[in-house]
Amino acid sequence: MKTERELLSEALRDLHKGETIERALGRIVRRHGGTYDEYLRIMVGVRDVARKETLTPIEAARRLAQA
């Protein structure tokens, strides 16, 4: 399984037009054999950053992918 940063980066690169980061990340996690719990753990982190820094979920995912 890839790291959280790698999964977020891949989800951002593979984002389809009009698609949410949640859906893209779910697809990428499944592609790499991850579980729903792993997906949730990553998305909780994305949503926390988005809320604390007043960002969109995609902006928060970009920030976490670069960290």
Residue pairs with C-beta under 8 A, 6 or more apart in sequence:
1 32
1 33
1 34
1 38
2 10
2 32
4 41
4 42
4 45
4 64
5 64
5 65
5 67
7 25
7 28
7 29
7 32
7 34
7 42
8 25
8 42
8 46
8 61
8 64
8 65
9 65
10 28
11 21
11 24
11 25
11 27
11 28
11 61
12 21
12 24
12 58
12 61
12 62
12 65
14 24
14 27
14 28
15 21
15 24
15 58
16 24
20 57
21 46
21 57
21 58
21 61
22 43
22 57
25 39
25 42
25 43
25 46
25 61
26 39
29 35
29 38
29 39
29 42
45 64
46 57
46 60
46 61
46 64
47 57
47 60
49 55
49 60
49 63
49 64
50 56
50 57
50 59
50 60
53 60
53 63
55 63
